[in-house]
């Protein structure tokens, strides 16, 4: 229905197929219905008629044994060899299917269906170059068939031969200028090459020509995501889902777009729906756990991450995310255990930082320092690890090491205010008032709403006998929710 070859037969078949689709929509959804719609259209009504030639010997009820018997009696009939290839391909036996199709083509080189069957068997075996050549041979016999040009383009695209793919798609559109599938496939070819705006233009044209083609909505939604327009992505995923309500990937991707838009409840609903469609997909549990975590529903997040771990115990992501949720619940020992399991699977700097933070909360400062050091060893340009190790070194009464770490963090990320505040506090406590003032002033220049910086600068002013300036800074810090500053501004400290 979605890939008409532009012939009169194709247009005549459209009304019949549309009626059949409307009848199908009225039927109840079967449990065995696939989660994804067909990946591509068929070759059109005229070519489909060639593929589906009907005779008593070609009926699907014939098994392999019957075909072999018929071939023994009439081995010169290409139709029998082709039907044998079809049966073997449906069974997933693509190598013997290739032999059957080859025999059919030896008897009739212009057998469209056998050529298509052989090309598809080669695709199933991952032999893309040979599949491309087979579609090329098909075009020798059917040079004006737009569908065959699109299939040749797909083969070139899978081989990352984008220029050749585009050439065949242009030819398909010359043959059939209103061929929606050709526009769709050219959009896909632009997309895999990272040319998203051109892809969007082609998806727009495909949908103008065929507003029922669900895949163009899905692909256009992907393109909107790529250019950063999640609202339009949600709209297109919604259109795709309306046309195929059990489309797991579309529901899941719409949930991700909702989440990026901050529409947490909508995202939660989509991930729950996706889980109902495919309850064995660990990623969806991770995504729903992320939303629950963002909504501060930490026990629910832990449950989702635990289910993801059950489904894929060899992936570190579930352990890492559950560990973060445990930290939010104050269960730091459980967090350390999860981060350790994640590190056993894949040692990364962020995981070492997370475990170091959890150990710091447990007052296991020596091990925390070691974790932050391991993170720095893996990624020496990691300012976060230097900040956290500096905090731990300060707690371990190693001010020189702490100041060195804060300085390293500043060198790596001079636009961040926090390292300046931490080093300024350290210098203030160590009696380096000019150095402390320089750091605090720079921190406030970078972040004028940093309450702790005002509080510390107020203390520095108080030490320098500037009480009015001190009170002004403490008042500002109090307004920025630094509780201790509120007591100082009232003179109670």
Buried (B, 14 or more C-beta within 10 A) or exposed (E): BBBBBBBEBBEEBEEEBEEEEEEEEEEEEEEEEEBEBEEBBBBBBBBBBBBEEEEEBBEEEBEBEBBEEBBEEEEEBBBBBBBBBBBBBEEEBBEBBBBBBBBBBEBBEEBBBBBBBBBBBBBBBEBBEBBBBBBBBBBEEBEEBBBBBBBBBBBBBBBEBBEBBBBBBBBBBEBBEEBBBBBBBBBBBBBEBEBBEBBBBBBBBBBEBBEEBBBBBBBBBBBBBBEEBBEBBBBBBBBBBEBBEBBBBBBBBBBBBBBBBEBBEBBBBBBBBBBEBBEEBBBBBBBBBBBBBBBEBBEBBBBBBBBBBEBBEEBBBBBBBBBBBBBEEEBBEBBBBBBBBBBEBEEBBBBBBBBBBBBBBEEBBEBBBBBBBBBBEBBEEBBBBBBBBBBBBBBBEBBEBBBBBBBBBBEBBEEBBBBBBBBBBBBBEEEBEEBBBBBBBBBBEBBEEBBBBBBBBBBBBBEEEBEEBBBBBBBBBBBBEBEEBBEBBEEEE
